[in-house]
Amino acid sequence: MVFFRLLFVNNNYIGNVVGYELNKDTYYIASIVVNDEYRKLGYGHVMFLELFNSLVGRYKYLEGHFNNNSLKLLKNLDYDVIKEYDNWEDTGKKYVHCGIKLEV
């Protein structure tokens, strides 16, 4: 199952979230994108929660690679750090591969 959502407010494109099934127990967040002018207004959190809530009861885990900004989305969740990357894909940016438990 692929999850793809676009967020528009008053006909303005705000951002999108994309995810897909890794296996029968695990879903992967491929990306959460928020346009620069709409960042820090909670839109990324809204899109993450929509995806997260749609997966509870259907999958056991949600995985993703998160930078320092997007890692804040997980602050109230039970998650494990799977691996840390100091230079993600030769970008020079730090990312953390996390696994989030979806079971209620």
Accessible surface in RSA format (square Angstrom, percent):
REM  Atomic radii and reference values for relative SASA: ProtOr
REM  Chains: A
REM  Algorithm: Lee & Richards
REM  Probe-radius: 1.40
REM  Slices: 20
REM RES _ NUM      All-atoms   Total-Side   Main-Chain    Non-polar    All polar
REM                ABS   REL    ABS   REL    ABS   REL    ABS   REL    ABS   REL
RES MET A   1    87.86  45.5  46.29  30.6  41.57  99.0  46.83  39.8  41.03  54.4
RES VAL A   2   110.38  72.6  83.42  75.5  26.96  65.0  83.42  72.5  26.96  73.1
RES PHE A   3     8.57   4.3   7.09   4.4   1.48   3.9   8.57   5.2   0.00   0.0
RES PHE A   4   106.82  53.4  91.90  56.9  14.93  38.8  91.90  55.7  14.93  42.7
RES ARG A   5   105.74  44.4 104.23  53.1   1.50   3.6  29.89  40.9  75.84  46.0
RES LEU A   6    91.54  51.0  64.38  46.1  27.16  68.3  64.48  45.3  27.06  72.8
RES LEU A   7    40.48  22.5  40.17  28.7   0.31   0.8  40.48  28.4   0.00   0.0
RES PHE A   8   107.93  54.0  85.71  53.1  22.22  57.8  85.72  52.0  22.21  63.6
RES VAL A   9    54.50  35.9  50.55  45.8   3.95   9.5  54.05  47.0   0.45   1.2
RES ASN A  10   133.28  91.9 101.68  98.3  31.60  76.1  30.39  73.2 102.89  99.4
RES ASN A  11   144.78  99.8 117.49 113.5  27.28  65.7  26.68  64.2 118.10 114.1
RES ASN A  12    72.06  49.7  69.16  66.8   2.90   7.0   6.40  15.4  65.65  63.5
RES TYR A  13    71.21  33.2  62.59  35.6   8.62  22.4  56.06  42.1  15.15  18.7
RES ILE A  14     0.30   0.2   0.30   0.2   0.00   0.0   0.30   0.2   0.00   0.0
RES GLY A  15     0.00   0.0   0.00   N/A   0.00   0.0   0.00   0.0   0.00   0.0
RES ASN A  16    22.47  15.5  22.47  21.7   0.00   0.0   0.00   0.0  22.47  21.7
RES VAL A  17     0.03   0.0   0.03   0.0   0.00   0.0   0.03   0.0   0.00   0.0
RES VAL A  18    35.53  23.4  35.53  32.2   0.00   0.0  35.53  30.9   0.00   0.0
RES GLY A  19     0.00   0.0   0.00   N/A   0.00   0.0   0.00   0.0   0.00   0.0
RES TYR A  20    86.45  40.4  86.45  49.2   0.00   0.0  56.85  42.7  29.60  36.5
RES GLU A  21    76.46  43.9  56.30  42.6  20.16  48.0   3.72   7.2  72.73  59.4
RES LEU A  22    86.12  48.0  53.73  38.4  32.39  81.4  55.93  39.3  30.19  81.2
RES ASN A  23    79.68  54.9  70.05  67.7   9.62  23.2  39.26  94.5  40.42  39.1
RES LYS A  24   164.96  80.5 146.32  89.8  18.64  44.4 113.13 101.8  51.83  55.2
RES ASP A  25    40.17  28.1  39.94  39.8   0.23   0.5   5.01  11.8  35.16  35.1
RES THR A  26    10.54   7.5  10.54  10.7   0.00   0.0   1.36   1.8   9.18  13.9
RES TYR A  27     0.00   0.0   0.00   0.0   0.00   0.0   0.00   0.0   0.00   0.0
RES TYR A  28    32.94  15.4  32.94  18.7   0.00   0.0  17.75  13.3  15.20  18.7
RES ILE A  29     9.36   5.3   6.41   4.8   2.95   7.1   6.41   4.6   2.95   8.0
RES ALA A  30    48.70  44.8  20.88  32.2  27.82  63.3  21.59  30.4  27.11  71.8
RES SER A  31    41.42  35.0  34.06  45.4   7.37  17.0  32.64  69.5   8.79  12.3
RES ILE A  32    41.61  23.7  11.36   8.5  30.25  72.9  11.36   8.2  30.25  82.1
RES VAL A  33    62.23  41.0  59.73  54.1   2.51   6.0  62.23  54.1   0.00   0.0
RES VAL A  34    15.33  10.1  12.21  11.1   3.12   7.5  12.21  10.6   3.12   8.5
RES ASN A  35    49.60  34.2  46.02  44.5   3.58   8.6   9.16  22.0  40.45  39.1
RES ASP A  36   112.96  79.1  93.55  93.1  19.41  45.9  37.72  88.8  75.24  75.0
RES GLU A  37   135.34  77.7 101.96  77.1  33.38  79.5  42.41  82.0  92.93  75.9
RES TYR A  38    41.60  19.4  41.34  23.5   0.26   0.7  29.51  22.2  12.09  14.9
RES ARG A  39   129.42  54.3 115.80  59.0  13.62  32.4  39.28  53.7  90.14  54.6
RES LYS A  40   175.96  85.8 128.00  78.5  47.97 114.2 118.16 106.4  57.80  61.6
RES LEU A  41   114.44  63.7  82.56  59.1  31.88  80.2  88.74  62.3  25.70  69.2
RES GLY A  42    38.64  47.6   0.00   N/A  38.64  47.6  31.36  86.1   7.27  16.3
RES TYR A  43    52.49  24.5  51.41  29.2   1.08   2.8  22.07  16.6  30.42  37.5
RES GLY A  44    14.57  18.0   0.00   N/A  14.57  18.0  10.24  28.1   4.33   9.7
RES HIS A  45    77.61  42.4  75.77  52.7   1.85   4.7  53.95  55.6  23.67  27.5
RES VAL A  46    83.22  54.8  79.95  72.4   3.27   7.9  81.61  70.9   1.60   4.3
RES MET A  47     3.64   1.9   3.59   2.4   0.05   0.1   3.54   3.0   0.10   0.1
RES PHE A  48     0.27   0.1   0.27   0.2   0.00   0.0   0.27   0.2   0.00   0.0
RES LEU A  49    63.90  35.6  63.90  45.7   0.00   0.0  63.90  44.9   0.00   0.0
RES GLU A  50    78.26  44.9  68.78  52.0   9.49  22.6  35.48  68.6  42.78  34.9
RES LEU A  51     0.00   0.0   0.00   0.0   0.00   0.0   0.00   0.0   0.00   0.0
RES PHE A  52    25.27  12.6  25.27  15.7   0.00   0.0  25.27  15.3   0.00   0.0
RES ASN A  53    98.07  67.6  80.25  77.6  17.82  42.9  26.66  64.2  71.41  69.0
RES SER A  54    38.09  32.2  22.71  30.3  15.38  35.4  34.23  72.9   3.86   5.4
RES LEU A  55     0.00   0.0   0.00   0.0   0.00   0.0   0.00   0.0   0.00   0.0
RES VAL A  56    43.60  28.7  27.73  25.1  15.87  38.2  27.73  24.1  15.87  43.0
RES GLY A  57    73.51  90.7   0.00   N/A  73.51  90.7  37.78 103.7  35.73  80.0
RES ARG A  58   136.64  57.4 107.83  55.0  28.80  68.6  49.82  68.1  86.81  52.6
RES TYR A  59    18.02   8.4  10.25   5.8   7.77  20.2   8.52   6.4   9.50  11.7
RES LYS A  60    91.61  44.7  91.49  56.1   0.11   0.3  42.35  38.1  49.26  52.5
RES TYR A  61    89.69  41.9  89.69  51.0   0.00   0.0  47.54  35.7  42.14  52.0
RES LEU A  62     0.00   0.0   0.00   0.0   0.00   0.0   0.00   0.0   0.00   0.0
RES GLU A  63    35.79  20.5  35.79  27.1   0.00   0.0   0.47   0.9  35.31  28.8
RES GLY A  64     0.46   0.6   0.00   N/A   0.46   0.6   0.46   1.2   0.00   0.0
RES HIS A  65    43.59  23.8  23.82  16.6  19.77  50.6  21.15  21.8  22.44  26.1
RES PHE A  66     4.53   2.3   4.35   2.7   0.18   0.5   4.35   2.6   0.18   0.5
RES ASN A  67    47.38  32.7  46.46  44.9   0.93   2.2   9.37  22.6  38.01  36.7
RES ASN A  68   101.04  69.7  94.52  91.3   6.53  15.7  30.44  73.2  70.61  68.2
RES ASN A  69    89.56  61.8  80.88  78.2   8.68  20.9  21.47  51.7  68.09  65.8
RES SER A  70    28.76  24.3  24.15  32.2   4.60  10.6  25.60  54.5   3.16   4.4
RES LEU A  71    41.99  23.4  38.38  27.5   3.61   9.1  38.69  27.2   3.31   8.9
RES LYS A  72   124.34  60.7 115.34  70.8   9.00  21.4  87.30  78.6  37.04  39.5
RES LEU A  73    25.89  14.4  19.86  14.2   6.03  15.2  20.75  14.6   5.14  13.8
RES LEU A  74     0.00   0.0   0.00   0.0   0.00   0.0   0.00   0.0   0.00   0.0
RES LYS A  75   157.13  76.7 123.30  75.7  33.83  80.5  74.54  67.1  82.59  88.0
RES ASN A  76   131.09  90.4  96.58  93.3  34.51  83.1  36.58  88.0  94.51  91.3
RES LEU A  77    47.03  26.2  32.02  22.9  15.01  37.7  35.34  24.8  11.70  31.5
RES ASP A  78    90.24  63.2  75.87  75.5  14.37  34.0  37.20  87.6  53.04  52.9
RES TYR A  79    70.99  33.1  50.80  28.9  20.19  52.5  19.38  14.6  51.62  63.6
RES ASP A  80    74.74  52.4  71.14  70.8   3.60   8.5  25.12  59.1  49.61  49.5
RES VAL A  81    77.03  50.7  48.30  43.7  28.73  69.2  48.30  42.0  28.73  77.9
RES ILE A  82    88.11  50.1  56.98  42.4  31.13  75.0  61.63  44.4  26.48  71.9
RES LYS A  83   114.78  56.0 108.56  66.6   6.22  14.8  63.57  57.2  51.21  54.6
RES GLU A  84   120.59  69.2  98.94  74.8  21.65  51.6  24.44  47.3  96.15  78.5
RES TYR A  85    56.05  26.2  51.39  29.2   4.66  12.1  36.83  27.7  19.22  23.7
RES ASP A  86   105.58  74.0  90.93  90.5  14.65  34.6  31.61  74.4  73.97  73.8
RES ASN A  87    80.26  55.3  63.71  61.6  16.55  39.9  25.57  61.5  54.69  52.9
RES TRP A  88    58.26  23.4  57.73  27.9   0.53   1.3  40.10  21.4  18.16  29.5
RES GLU A  89   129.49  74.3  96.28  72.8  33.22  79.1  35.15  68.0  94.34  77.0
RES ASP A  90   130.08  91.1 101.00 100.5  29.08  68.8  27.77  65.4 102.31 102.0
RES THR A  91    75.28  53.5  43.62  44.2  31.66  75.5  52.09  70.0  23.19  35.1
RES GLY A  92    59.11  72.9   0.00   N/A  59.11  72.9  28.96  79.5  30.15  67.5
RES LYS A  93   126.12  61.5 122.09  74.9   4.03   9.6  68.91  62.0  57.21  60.9
RES LYS A  94   124.21  60.6 116.17  71.3   8.04  19.1  59.88  53.9  64.33  68.5
RES TYR A  95    43.69  20.4  42.41  24.1   1.28   3.3  14.03  10.5  29.66  36.6
RES VAL A  96    20.35  13.4  20.35  18.4   0.00   0.0  20.35  17.7   0.00   0.0
RES HIS A  97    27.28  14.9  27.28  19.0   0.00   0.0  22.64  23.3   4.64   5.4
RES CYS A  98     0.00   0.0   0.00   0.0   0.00   0.0   0.00   0.0   0.00   0.0
RES GLY A  99     9.18  11.3   0.00   N/A   9.18  11.3   8.57  23.5   0.62   1.4
RES ILE A 100     0.28   0.2   0.28   0.2   0.00   0.0   0.28   0.2   0.00   0.0
RES LYS A 101    87.84  42.9  77.72  47.7  10.12  24.1  49.19  44.3  38.65  41.2
RES LEU A 102     2.58   1.4   0.00   0.0   2.58   6.5   0.95   0.7   1.63   4.4
RES GLU A 103   113.49  65.2  85.27  64.5  28.21  67.2  32.87  63.6  80.62  65.8
RES VAL A 104   165.23 108.7  97.62  88.4  67.61 162.9 130.32 113.2  34.91  94.7
END  Absolute sums over single chains surface
CHAIN  1 A     6705.3       5371.9       1333.4       3439.7       3265.6
END  Absolute sums over all chains
TOTAL          6705.3       5371.9       1333.4       3439.7       3265.6
